Amino acid sequence: MIRTLGAALAAALTLTGLAASTGAARSPATVLTTPAPTPTLVCPPALPVSGQVTGTTATSLTVSYSMLLSPPCGYDPPMVVSLFTSREDATGWRNPVAEAVTGPERYGTVTVGGLTPDTDYWFRFGDTHGTRDPYLIGGPARTLPMSTCTATVTIDSRWYGGFIATVTVRNTGAESTHGWVVSWRWTGDERIESIWGGVAERAGENVAVRNASWNGTLAPGGSTTFGVLVAASSASAGISPVCGR
């Protein structure tokens, strides 16, 4: 009797162990996975937008700009150019005195008007969504004094693709001038091939010609001239000059 009970107990233990081992074999293994790390964005060490003043009048500044990087490291056009009358205000984005919005181009120019003659300005960039560029503070750039001179143009000779012009500069003020600058903006791909009676101070799309060493002083009502030989790939609209000092 005892022997029979022992055999039955041993058989039961054997079956229980077999069932346990079989169940363990059929249980799926648990696999632990580690999530992939999120990549860190690294922007290249370049200014996302750059600019410089390439044109001035008594009441406006023209800023040439280049948007070098797109989001998330840079900006998409249009951009907002804000002007300040001190570097401290520009640094703190305080008291902007004028603003202008660029066009849709990534590389272009924008003119900010309504400025005070003979005044220094600093400029900064932001986008139209309110994001302010933290890097670039341009300037100072000074507007021209209120003009006391005029500039008129005579086309001496014209042909398809070029012309020769004489520009007459006249002092319209009550005091003698001690220097003058005549500026204009080309409408196409015109370029100055030769100049006499003046010095080309700035070329490219926005042109500035200042007096030579011998014709900068003009008495009230006095005048002088300079000449240019201009070349272009097509018919040119000519010159529309503005005179300043």
C-alpha positions as CSV (number, residue, x, y, z in Angstrom):
1,M,0.0,0.0,0.0
2,I,2.7,2.5,1.0
3,R,4.8,1.3,-2.0
4,T,1.8,1.9,-4.3
5,L,1.2,5.4,-2.9
6,G,4.8,6.3,-3.3
7,A,4.8,5.2,-7.0
8,A,1.7,7.2,-7.6
9,L,3.2,10.3,-6.0
10,A,6.4,10.0,-8.0
11,A,4.4,9.6,-11.2
12,A,2.4,12.8,-10.4
13,L,5.5,14.8,-9.7
14,T,7.1,13.6,-12.9
15,L,4.0,14.6,-15.0
16,T,3.9,18.0,-13.2
17,G,7.5,18.7,-14.0
18,L,7.0,17.7,-17.6
19,A,4.0,20.0,-18.0
20,A,5.9,22.9,-16.5
21,S,8.9,22.4,-18.8
22,T,6.6,22.0,-21.8
23,G,4.8,25.3,-20.9
24,A,8.1,27.1,-20.4
25,A,9.3,25.9,-23.8
26,R,6.1,27.2,-25.5
27,S,6.1,30.6,-23.8
28,P,7.4,33.4,-26.1
29,A,10.7,34.9,-25.1
30,T,10.6,38.6,-24.0
31,V,12.9,40.8,-26.1
32,L,14.0,44.2,-24.7
33,T,14.6,46.9,-27.4
34,T,16.3,50.2,-26.9
35,P,14.8,53.1,-28.9
36,A,17.0,54.8,-31.4
37,P,18.5,58.1,-30.3
38,T,17.0,61.3,-31.8
39,P,19.6,62.9,-34.1
40,T,20.8,66.3,-33.0
41,L,20.5,69.1,-35.7
42,V,23.8,70.8,-36.3
43,C,23.7,74.0,-38.4
44,P,26.8,75.0,-40.4
45,P,28.8,77.9,-39.0
46,A,27.5,80.5,-41.5
47,L,25.4,83.6,-41.1
48,P,21.8,82.6,-42.2
49,V,21.4,86.1,-43.8
50,S,23.9,88.8,-44.7
51,G,23.5,92.3,-46.0
52,Q,25.2,95.6,-46.7
53,V,24.1,99.2,-47.6
54,T,24.7,99.7,-51.3
55,G,22.8,102.9,-51.9
56,T,22.1,106.1,-50.1
57,T,20.1,109.3,-50.6
58,A,19.1,112.1,-48.2
59,T,16.0,110.1,-47.2
60,S,16.6,106.5,-48.0
61,L,19.1,103.6,-47.7
62,T,19.2,100.6,-50.1
63,V,20.3,97.3,-48.5
64,S,21.6,94.4,-50.6
65,Y,20.9,91.0,-48.9
66,S,21.6,87.3,-49.3
67,M,19.7,84.6,-47.5
68,L,22.3,81.9,-47.3
69,L,20.5,79.2,-45.3
70,S,16.9,78.0,-45.3
71,P,14.9,76.8,-42.2
72,P,15.5,75.3,-39.7
73,C,19.0,76.9,-39.8
74,G,18.0,80.1,-41.7
75,Y,15.1,81.9,-43.2
76,D,12.8,82.0,-46.3
77,P,11.8,85.3,-47.9
78,P,10.3,87.8,-47.5
79,M,12.4,89.3,-44.7
80,V,11.9,92.6,-42.8
81,V,14.7,95.1,-42.6
82,S,14.5,97.3,-39.5
83,L,16.5,100.5,-39.0
84,F,17.7,102.0,-35.7
85,T,19.5,105.3,-35.0
86,S,22.0,103.8,-32.5
87,R,23.9,100.6,-32.1
88,E,22.5,100.2,-28.6
89,D,18.9,100.3,-29.9
90,A,19.8,97.9,-32.7
91,T,21.4,95.5,-30.2
92,G,18.4,95.5,-28.0
93,W,15.8,95.7,-30.9
94,R,14.5,98.9,-29.3
95,N,12.8,101.9,-31.0
96,P,13.0,100.9,-34.7
97,V,12.5,104.1,-36.8
98,A,11.7,102.5,-40.2
99,E,11.1,99.1,-41.8
100,A,10.7,97.7,-45.2
101,V,9.9,94.2,-46.5
102,T,12.0,92.4,-49.2
103,G,10.6,90.7,-52.3
104,P,10.4,87.0,-52.8
105,E,14.0,86.7,-53.9
106,R,16.7,85.1,-51.7
107,Y,19.3,87.5,-53.2
108,G,18.2,91.1,-53.9
109,T,17.9,94.7,-52.6
110,V,15.3,96.6,-50.5
111,T,15.1,100.3,-50.1
112,V,14.0,101.8,-46.7
113,G,12.6,105.4,-47.1
114,G,11.3,108.2,-45.0
115,L,14.7,108.8,-43.3
116,T,16.3,111.9,-41.8
117,P,19.1,113.5,-43.9
118,D,22.7,113.3,-42.7
119,T,21.9,110.7,-40.1
120,D,23.6,107.4,-39.1
121,Y,21.5,104.2,-39.2
122,W,22.0,100.5,-38.2
123,F,20.0,97.7,-39.7
124,R,18.8,94.2,-38.6
125,F,16.9,91.4,-40.2
126,G,13.8,89.5,-39.1
127,D,11.1,87.4,-40.8
128,T,7.5,88.2,-41.3
129,H,6.5,85.8,-38.6
130,G,8.3,87.8,-35.9
131,T,11.5,85.8,-35.7
132,R,14.5,88.2,-35.2
133,D,17.9,87.3,-36.5
134,P,20.3,87.2,-33.5
135,Y,23.6,87.7,-35.4
136,L,23.8,90.5,-37.9
137,I,23.9,94.2,-37.0
138,G,24.8,96.2,-40.0
139,G,26.0,99.8,-40.1
140,P,26.4,102.6,-39.4
141,A,25.3,103.9,-42.8
142,R,24.7,107.6,-43.2
143,T,22.1,109.3,-45.3
144,L,23.2,112.1,-47.5
145,P,22.8,115.7,-46.4
146,M,19.8,117.6,-47.8
147,S,20.8,118.2,-51.4
148,T,22.0,121.7,-52.4
149,C,22.9,120.6,-55.9
150,T,21.2,119.3,-59.0
151,A,22.4,116.9,-61.7
152,T,21.1,116.9,-65.3
153,V,22.0,114.7,-68.2
154,T,22.7,115.3,-71.8
155,I,23.0,112.3,-74.1
156,D,25.8,113.3,-76.6
157,S,25.7,110.1,-78.7
158,R,23.6,107.0,-78.6
159,W,23.7,103.6,-80.3
160,Y,22.2,100.2,-79.7
161,G,24.0,98.9,-76.7
162,G,25.6,102.1,-75.5
163,F,25.8,105.9,-75.2
164,I,28.0,108.8,-74.2
165,A,26.5,111.3,-71.7
166,T,27.5,114.5,-70.0
167,V,26.2,115.1,-66.5
168,T,26.0,118.8,-65.3
169,V,26.3,119.3,-61.6
170,R,25.0,122.7,-60.3
171,N,25.2,124.2,-56.8
172,T,21.7,125.5,-55.9
173,G,22.6,126.4,-52.3
174,A,23.6,129.7,-50.7
175,E,27.1,128.5,-49.8
176,S,30.0,127.0,-51.7
177,T,30.1,123.2,-52.0
178,H,33.2,121.3,-51.0
179,G,32.4,118.0,-52.7
180,W,29.4,116.4,-54.4
181,V,28.2,112.9,-55.2
182,V,25.9,112.0,-58.1
183,S,24.1,108.6,-57.9
184,W,21.7,106.6,-60.0
185,R,20.4,103.1,-60.5
186,W,20.7,101.2,-63.8
187,T,17.6,99.6,-65.3
188,G,19.4,96.8,-67.1
189,D,23.0,95.5,-67.4
190,E,24.6,98.9,-68.2
191,R,28.2,99.5,-67.1
192,I,30.6,102.4,-67.2
193,E,33.4,101.8,-69.6
194,S,35.1,105.1,-69.1
195,I,34.6,108.3,-67.0
196,W,36.1,111.7,-67.1
197,G,35.7,114.7,-64.8
198,G,34.6,112.5,-61.9
199,V,35.5,109.4,-59.9
200,A,33.4,106.2,-59.9
201,E,32.9,105.6,-56.2
202,R,30.5,102.7,-56.5
203,A,29.7,100.5,-59.5
204,G,27.2,97.7,-60.2
205,E,23.5,98.2,-60.2
206,N,23.7,101.3,-58.0
207,V,26.2,103.8,-59.3
208,A,27.8,106.7,-57.4
209,V,30.2,109.3,-59.0
210,R,32.0,111.8,-56.8
211,N,33.9,114.9,-57.8
212,A,37.4,114.8,-59.1
213,S,40.1,116.6,-57.1
214,W,39.8,119.8,-59.0
215,N,36.0,120.3,-59.5
216,G,34.5,119.6,-56.0
217,T,34.2,123.3,-54.9
218,L,31.3,125.1,-56.6
219,A,30.3,128.6,-55.7
220,P,26.5,129.3,-55.3
221,G,25.0,129.0,-58.8
222,G,28.3,127.5,-60.2
223,S,28.4,124.2,-62.1
224,T,30.8,121.6,-63.5
225,T,30.4,118.5,-65.6
226,F,31.6,114.9,-65.9
227,G,31.2,112.5,-68.8
228,V,30.6,108.7,-69.1
229,L,30.9,106.1,-71.8
230,V,28.3,103.4,-71.1
231,A,28.0,100.0,-72.6
232,A,25.0,97.6,-72.4
233,S,23.8,94.4,-74.1
234,S,20.6,96.1,-75.3
235,A,19.1,99.6,-75.7
236,S,19.5,101.6,-72.5
237,A,17.0,103.9,-70.8
238,G,19.8,106.3,-69.9
239,I,20.6,107.9,-66.6
240,S,18.3,109.5,-63.9
241,P,20.8,111.1,-61.5
242,V,20.4,112.4,-58.0
243,C,22.9,114.9,-56.6
244,G,24.0,115.1,-53.0
245,R,27.1,116.0,-50.9
